[in-house]
Amino acid sequence: MMERALPEEVVEIARDIKDMRIRGAGRIARAAARALSMAVEKYSGDDLEDFRRYIGFVAEYLVKTRPTAVSLPNAVSFVVNPFFKARDLKSVQEARRMLLERASAFIKYSEDALERIAEIGSRLVQDGDNILTHCNSEAVASIIRRAIREGKNIKVFATETRPLYQGHITARMLLDAGADITLIPDSSIRSIIRRIDKVIVGADTVTANGAVVNKIGTSLIALIAHERRTDFYVATETYKFSPYTVWGEPVVIEERAPTEVASQEFLDKHPKLKILNPSFDVTPSSYITGIITEIGLIPPNAALLVLEEVYGREAGHEPIQGLDEGEV
Ligand SMILES: O=C(COP(=O)(O)O)[C@H](O)[C@H](O)COP(=O)(O)O
């Protein structure tokens, strides 16, 4: 792989994604689209072949920041694939325009999708509902905000979401929206579930067979909800459906640093101690009541149909084009 200097703004966004200053699958996807725009704007040459290699390099660099949320490679593919497929481009200028248009189209799509999800999701929320959520999902937050705006009197229970406490972000966000919100320890779900009418969580990846990959602990909540016959919904944009899983490519579960679980001091004191810190888990489709997307409320078993709808006959596997071309 050829190393090449990247604009500082692109490096900074990649670093923010890696270190989770930008986090959540939707925000990560939009940040990647923004980073691609910046990379395009900062390119100063006029050699189309060199520009192709440069964009391929930036695309791969961005995709490598975090492995689990398919929204990231899907956003990058949405922006760069038409460019790599276009055989009639005559100048860098023309290519630049195309990429910038695709990047802003993705960002707009993503923002509009959240509004649609809010609209569709809030129809499921009844006045008086107690809703449980896990981690921090802007798709879920958009539904809850909308339900509150519609005058529904609801209570929200948010898990802390250890080890990084994304539940605190959810609590802050929803307090700002005027929600009645209660923060609960992750381990309290089984004793609290009897008070819950609906669980709504976000997604990092939805597989072709309707399983949902989301923050670690999600599958345990789904299991407990299933045991008690409590509805368990997933709110997600369709660009979190993974075309890569159609032919069985596994979803890589991110393993994060041991220091997120125990302090360096504690680890130094106990050098034989092992730590496992998987960041996501997989909830099987049989525990999921429905998936709330911008194209409608779908049964998890229809995930493959959504992939066909979004990717057409390319749903099998559309890798980011250009990444295996030449030296990139
Ligand atoms: O699991 C997480 C975030 O994990 P992390 O904090 O490790 O990124 C969220 O539930 C999904 O990304 C959906 O979020 P959104 O609906 O905002 O895309």
The ligand as a MOL file (V3000), in Angstrom:
LIG
                    3D

  0  0  0     0  0            999 V3000
M  V30 BEGIN CTAB
M  V30 COUNTS 18 17 0 0 0
M  V30 BEGIN ATOM
M  V30 1 O -24.3590 0.9290 19.1840 0
M  V30 2 C -24.4640 2.1210 18.9820 0
M  V30 3 C -23.3070 3.0510 19.1070 0
M  V30 4 O -22.1090 2.4180 19.4500 0
M  V30 5 P -20.7800 3.3090 19.6650 0
M  V30 6 O -21.0760 4.2870 20.7710 0
M  V30 7 O -19.7270 2.3120 20.0230 0
M  V30 8 O -20.4970 4.0030 18.3400 0
M  V30 9 C -25.7640 2.6990 18.4920 0
M  V30 10 O -26.8500 2.0450 19.0670 0
M  V30 11 C -25.8430 2.5280 16.9610 0
M  V30 12 O -24.6520 3.0050 16.3670 0
M  V30 13 C -27.0190 3.2810 16.3610 0
M  V30 14 O -26.8520 4.6560 16.5730 0
M  V30 15 P -27.4590 5.7490 15.5740 0
M  V30 16 O -28.9420 5.5110 15.5560 0
M  V30 17 O -27.0890 7.0710 16.2070 0
M  V30 18 O -26.8210 5.5610 14.2460 0
M  V30 END ATOM
M  V30 BEGIN BOND
M  V30 1 2 1 2
M  V30 2 1 2 3
M  V30 3 1 2 9
M  V30 4 1 3 4
M  V30 5 1 4 5
M  V30 6 2 5 6
M  V30 7 1 5 7
M  V30 8 1 5 8
M  V30 9 1 9 10
M  V30 10 1 9 11
M  V30 11 1 11 12
M  V30 12 1 11 13
M  V30 13 1 13 14
M  V30 14 1 14 15
M  V30 15 2 15 16
M  V30 16 1 15 17
M  V30 17 1 15 18
M  V30 END BOND
M  V30 END CTAB
M  END
